[in-house]
Amino acid sequence: MASTTKRKIHQYSEAALEEALHEIRQGLSTIRAASRKFGVPRGTLQDRIHGRVSEGPQKMGPDAVLTLAEEKSWACVPKLEKVIAPKGGEKCV
């Protein structure tokens, strides 16, 4: 049976991640110790230190298909559809 609860992801702040990476790079702490101290997963720290994941905040999910400008221009289509074909005509989109 599938679980009905949502997975908890990113239970740490970007500031905690940056502090942990700083301590590791300065040699003040090991990856394991920094993981425990700052509450950041050890695998996340390893990936960042060894260059498997790029620096900076990561965006989850796929890339957007439409730009924000394109999305805003398409937002009026449902409104136009009501004006053009109000009584069950063919759909625009």
Backbone torsions as a table, in degrees:
resi	resn	phi	psi	omega
1	MET	NA	137.4	-178.4
2	ALA	-74.0	146.8	178.1
3	SER	-73.0	143.6	-179.9
4	THR	-100.4	-4.3	-180.0
5	THR	-91.0	149.9	177.9
6	LYS	-80.4	145.8	177.4
7	ARG	-71.3	141.5	176.3
8	LYS	-89.5	121.1	178.7
9	ILE	-128.3	151.9	178.1
10	HIS	51.9	63.8	178.5
11	GLN	-88.5	23.1	179.4
12	TYR	-133.9	158.8	-179.1
13	SER	-91.9	161.6	176.1
14	GLU	-62.8	-34.9	179.7
15	ALA	-63.7	-41.6	178.6
16	ALA	-64.1	-40.7	178.5
17	LEU	-62.8	-45.8	-179.5
18	GLU	-63.9	-41.6	178.7
19	GLU	-63.4	-42.7	179.5
20	ALA	-62.8	-45.3	179.1
21	LEU	-63.0	-39.2	179.1
22	HIS	-62.1	-46.7	179.9
23	GLU	-63.0	-39.4	-179.9
24	ILE	-66.1	-45.6	-178.2
25	ARG	-67.4	-30.1	178.2
26	GLN	-80.1	-8.9	-179.1
27	GLY	80.4	13.3	-179.4
28	LEU	-80.7	-18.5	-174.5
29	SER	-152.7	153.1	173.2
30	THR	-84.5	168.4	179.0
31	ILE	-61.5	-44.9	-178.7
32	ARG	-63.5	-44.0	-179.1
33	ALA	-66.7	-41.0	178.9
34	ALA	-65.8	-35.7	177.8
35	SER	-60.7	-45.9	179.9
36	ARG	-68.1	-43.0	-175.2
37	LYS	-65.8	-42.0	-173.9
38	PHE	-102.3	-5.7	177.6
39	GLY	73.4	26.8	178.6
40	VAL	-104.3	135.5	-179.8
41	PRO	-56.7	139.0	-178.5
42	ARG	-59.6	-40.2	179.6
43	GLY	-62.2	-36.8	178.0
44	THR	-64.0	-44.8	179.1
45	LEU	-64.5	-42.5	178.9
46	GLN	-61.2	-44.5	-179.7
47	ASP	-61.5	-41.6	-178.9
48	ARG	-70.5	-42.6	-178.2
49	ILE	-65.8	-42.1	-175.8
50	HIS	-87.5	3.2	173.9
51	GLY	79.4	15.1	178.7
52	ARG	-76.6	-21.0	177.5
53	VAL	-128.8	137.2	-178.2
54	SER	-69.1	159.3	179.8
55	GLU	-71.1	161.0	177.2
56	GLY	92.0	170.9	-179.5
57	PRO	-64.8	144.2	-178.4
58	GLN	-102.7	140.5	177.0
59	LYS	-94.2	131.7	179.1
60	MET	-91.2	150.8	176.5
61	GLY	91.4	175.1	-178.3
62	PRO	-74.2	164.9	176.5
63	ASP	-67.9	151.7	179.6
64	ALA	-71.0	142.5	178.6
65	VAL	-82.1	-43.7	-179.9
66	LEU	-103.9	147.4	172.2
67	THR	-75.4	168.2	179.4
68	LEU	-61.8	-38.1	179.3
69	ALA	-64.8	-42.4	178.5
70	GLU	-64.5	-41.1	-179.7
71	GLU	-63.5	-41.3	178.5
72	LYS	-65.6	-36.7	-179.9
73	SER	-68.8	-29.6	178.8
74	TRP	-83.6	-12.0	-177.1
75	ALA	-64.6	-25.0	-177.5
76	CYS	-83.8	-8.6	-176.6
77	VAL	-58.4	-47.2	178.7
78	PRO	-60.0	-35.5	178.3
79	LYS	-67.4	-42.7	178.8
80	LEU	-65.2	-35.6	-179.7
81	GLU	-60.0	-39.3	179.1
82	LYS	-66.1	-33.7	-179.3
83	VAL	-77.8	-43.2	-175.3
84	ILE	-73.6	-46.6	-176.5
85	ALA	-128.7	71.3	-173.3
86	PRO	-72.1	-23.1	-173.1
87	LYS	-111.3	48.8	173.2
88	GLY	79.3	24.6	175.4
89	GLY	-70.8	-168.7	179.5
90	GLU	-66.4	148.6	178.7
91	LYS	-80.3	147.5	179.4
92	CYS	-74.5	-43.0	-173.5
93	VAL	-116.2	NA	NA
